[in-house]
Amino acid sequence: MSLKPELLEILVCPKCKGDLEYRPEPPETLVCHACGLVYSVDDGIPVMLVDEAKPL
């Protein structure tokens, strides 16, 4: 399941408010290069919690 382009346009990193790179390959993720954090996407829903993010 992929994220809608409209959603990707408005999503930003919750920690630094920086841009996110969408990576559709399994597992789906959103990457903040500024913070070095990777946010998961579970069943098409981005998990935008800093405490749940993994280091890049």
Contacts in CASP RR format, 6 or more apart in sequence:
PFRMAT RR
TARGET T0000
AUTHOR 0000-0000-0000
METHOD contacts of the structure
MODEL  1
MSLKPELLEILVCPKCKGDLEYRPEPPETLVCHACGLVYSVDDGIPVMLV
DEAKPL
1 28 0 8 1.000
1 43 0 8 1.000
1 44 0 8 1.000
2 24 0 8 1.000
2 28 0 8 1.000
2 44 0 8 1.000
3 22 0 8 1.000
3 28 0 8 1.000
3 41 0 8 1.000
3 44 0 8 1.000
3 46 0 8 1.000
7 46 0 8 1.000
8 20 0 8 1.000
8 22 0 8 1.000
11 20 0 8 1.000
11 30 0 8 1.000
11 46 0 8 1.000
11 48 0 8 1.000
12 18 0 8 1.000
12 19 0 8 1.000
12 20 0 8 1.000
13 19 0 8 1.000
13 20 0 8 1.000
13 32 0 8 1.000
13 34 0 8 1.000
13 35 0 8 1.000
13 37 0 8 1.000
13 39 0 8 1.000
14 48 0 8 1.000
14 49 0 8 1.000
14 50 0 8 1.000
15 32 0 8 1.000
15 35 0 8 1.000
15 37 0 8 1.000
15 50 0 8 1.000
15 53 0 8 1.000
16 32 0 8 1.000
16 34 0 8 1.000
16 35 0 8 1.000
18 32 0 8 1.000
18 34 0 8 1.000
18 35 0 8 1.000
19 32 0 8 1.000
19 34 0 8 1.000
20 30 0 8 1.000
20 31 0 8 1.000
20 32 0 8 1.000
20 39 0 8 1.000
21 30 0 8 1.000
21 31 0 8 1.000
21 32 0 8 1.000
21 33 0 8 1.000
22 28 0 8 1.000
22 29 0 8 1.000
22 30 0 8 1.000
23 29 0 8 1.000
23 30 0 8 1.000
23 31 0 8 1.000
27 40 0 8 1.000
27 41 0 8 1.000
28 40 0 8 1.000
28 41 0 8 1.000
28 44 0 8 1.000
29 38 0 8 1.000
29 39 0 8 1.000
29 40 0 8 1.000
29 41 0 8 1.000
30 38 0 8 1.000
30 39 0 8 1.000
30 41 0 8 1.000
30 46 0 8 1.000
30 48 0 8 1.000
31 37 0 8 1.000
31 38 0 8 1.000
31 39 0 8 1.000
31 56 0 8 1.000
32 38 0 8 1.000
32 39 0 8 1.000
32 56 0 8 1.000
33 56 0 8 1.000
36 55 0 8 1.000
36 56 0 8 1.000
37 50 0 8 1.000
37 53 0 8 1.000
37 54 0 8 1.000
37 55 0 8 1.000
37 56 0 8 1.000
38 53 0 8 1.000
38 54 0 8 1.000
38 55 0 8 1.000
38 56 0 8 1.000
39 46 0 8 1.000
39 47 0 8 1.000
39 48 0 8 1.000
39 49 0 8 1.000
39 52 0 8 1.000
39 53 0 8 1.000
40 46 0 8 1.000
40 47 0 8 1.000
40 52 0 8 1.000
40 54 0 8 1.000
41 47 0 8 1.000
END
